[in-house]
Amino acid sequence: MSSHGTLDTEPTTPDDHADLSPAASQLRIATFRLARRMRTQRAVDSMSDGQFAVLAALWKHGPHTLGELAERERVSAPSMNRTVNCLQESGWITRTADEKDGRKVVISLTDAGHSVVDETARRRDAWVESALAQLTDQERATIAQAAEIMARMVTL
């Protein structure tokens, strides 16, 4: 904060980072706890976070090969294969031969998979809305500002 009560917008130098450690820890802990609490709001209780992440990636980015999914989720191909097998057994995804290259297999969401992602997003949004309703107008404005800043942080 500047002496005028506004946020400083000047980038910091490496020497300025020493006093950021407590704030960094506080943000890390609060973000982790919020994310963990939101993850409990899911349509299928038995689904792991990794399994849901695959469904969400397919929902957002469309069909992928196994290798593309493994790379996107930063896991090994054998690990992704186990996850995909589990999701396929549950009826949430399908595997089909690539139309251009029959050696490749394309993984896509089924209607049931779309429903799981949609319902999980609905539940998580409802939980966040309920939590926001418990805050003051000023706190909600601060949270909105923080969300914008955090979105920017992930691209740094």
ABEGO torsion letter per residue (X at the ends): XBAAGBBBABBBBAAAAAAAAAAAAAAAAAAAAAAAAAAABBABAABBAAAAAAAAAAAAAEBBBAAAAAAAAGBBAAAAAAAAAAAAAAGABBBBBBAABAABBBBBBBAAAAAAAAAAAAAAAAAAAAAAAABBAAAAAAAAAAAAAAAAAAAX
